[in-house]
Amino acid sequence: MYQENYQCIAFERSDKVLTVTLNRPDVMNAVNRQLHAELARLFTDLQDDEAEVIVLTGAGRAFCAGGDIDWMQEGIDQPASFERTATEAKQIVFGLLDLEKPIICRLNGDAVGLGATIALFCDIIIAHEDARIGDPHVSVGLVAGDGGAIIWPQLIGYARAKEYLMTGKLMTAADAAAMGLVNHAVSAAALDAETAKMAERLANGASKAIRWTKVSVNIGLKQMAHAIMDASISYELMSNLSKDHQEAVNAFREKRRPVFTGE
């Protein structure tokens, strides 16, 4: 069974619904090399699963805190490894778009960087109202190349998207729902019930009609992703080699604010 090949992702089935959990709770489900590789093949594996609906969530108090800082240093020290990362990044985004089954994001906590990208490419997002969402790639000296440049403008428009992507600031799920970035922001007490209600409705619906509606809606997004992804990932690769990125990683480890020089 494919599930046995995953170390950082857990699976739990309930009738027609499969809950898929990012499972590195001790580091807020931050993405390291192993989890990134698993995410790159996850959505292809789910295509053949017998479930009708996928619920994607995170273990512990966060959905996903973005890139693991040690993995970032590895990318700086071994730039060639970023080529594999770039390929996997495209596989993650297109895997989310190509999976015909509806994906509900149960946003149980903060979704940052790649974590936000994964959440926002889901079909329906039900969030804990106090969870924070943002794509602070620029805060660590990187281009928001792994999907943020594609999905944010489609959800909240170019002006707002550029503000959040170029500053890296976070917003609460309540604010995100108000501007249309996520579908619903609910209390912690209501999160499970609201997610289960949506999953049950989709699981008991006309599955072919639901799947093919998703496929139809995603045609435009896939075209845009094909047009943008290679360039944005290439820019991120170049920013990985910058002095500002190394400075940001150093500052994170030293618990201080980075001093950027534009190099």
C-alpha positions, -999 to +999 in steps of 0.1 A: +000+000+000+013+035-009+007+048+026+036+027+039+060+048+018+054+080+038+073+090+069+061+126+074+025+122+064-002+102+082-035+088+068-069+080+084-099+067+065-136+072+075-159+057+049-155+078+017-133+104+033-095+102+037-078+126+061-042+133+052-021+149+080+012+166+077+029+150+106+060+168+119+042+185+149+074+191+169+085+216+143+050+229+133+050+206+102+079+226+087+089+212+053+122+195+051+137+175+023+118+143+032+084+160+035+089+180+003+097+147-016+066+131-001+043+160-010+056+158-046+042+123-050+013+125-026-015+139-048-006+114-076-009+086-051-043+099-039-057+098-074-059+060-072-071+059-036-107+046-031-117+078-012-141+102-027-130+133-006-096+143+008-092+163+040-058+178+043-047+191+077-017+194+100-008+176+132-005+197+164-010+234+165+000+244+130-010+235+095+025+240+081+052+266+091+068+266+057+104+257+049+126+241+076+156+264+083+182+236+083+169+226+048+173+262+037+209+261+047+214+228+029+200+245-003+226+273+002+255+249+008+245+226-020+229+247-048+226+218-071+201+202-047+177+231-054+172+217-089+154+187-074+135+210-051+124+230-081+111+199-099+093+188-068+077+222-063+061+219-097+049+184-089+032+196-057+013+224-074+003+204-105-005+174-082-030+196-063-045+209-096-046+175-113-062+155-085-098+152-095-111+144-061-122+174-040-096+185-014-108+202+018-081+220+037-088+218+075-066+247+084-060+239+120-032+265+126-007+287+109+000+282+072+031+300+061+052+300+029+048+267+011+023+258+038+001+287+026+006+277-010-006+241-004-036+253+016-046+279-010-044+254-039-070+232-021-106+234-033-123+245-001-105+259+029-121+258+064-098+276+088-094+281+126-102+318+128-071+325+148-047+307+124-023+330+105-018+328+068+010+344+048+038+339+023+069+355+038+094+342+012+108+377+009+114+378+047+140+351+042+154+366+010+136+343-014+112+348-043+077+335-037+083+311-065+067+278-054+031+288-063+023+319-043+027+342-074+001+321-091-027+315-065-027+347-044-037+371-072-064+348-084-080+348-049-077+384-037-066+404-068-032+417-079-030+447-056-036+429-024-016+399-035+015+420-043+012+438-009+012+405+010+038+388-012+062+417-013+060+424+024+057+389+037+032+399+063+007+375+078-031+378+082-055+360+105-079+335+089-108+357+099-093+385+077-085+360+050-121+349+049-133+385+047-113+391+016-119+358+000-085+341+005-102+312+024-138+300+023-147+299+060-131+310+093-146+292+123-139+288+160-116+260+172-146+243+187-165+243+153-135+234+130-140+196+131-178+197+127-177+222+098-150+202+081-169+169+085-202+185+073-185+197+041-167+164+036-199+144+040-218+167+016-192+162-011-187+124-004-225+118-007-229+140-039-227+130-075-190+122-076-185+124-113-202+158-116-182+171-086-149+158-099-154+171-134-166+205-122-133+208-103-114+197-135-133+224-155-127+252-130-090+242-127-083+244-165-076+282-163-055+278-132-034+250-148-028+271-179-016+300-157+006+277-136+022+264-168+028+299-179+043+311-146+058+283-126+091+277-145+100+314-144+090+319-107+109+288-096+139+300-116+138+333-099+136+316-065+166+295-074+186+326-082+175+342-049+187+311-031+222+321-041+219+356-028+237+370+003+204+383+016+190+348+018+221+336+038+217+367+060+181+358+067+190+322+076+218+334+099+194+359+116+168+333+122+193+310+139+207+340+159+172+352+169+177+387+155+164+408+127+181+404+093+201+432+078+195+431+041+219+447+016+203+439-017+230+415-026 
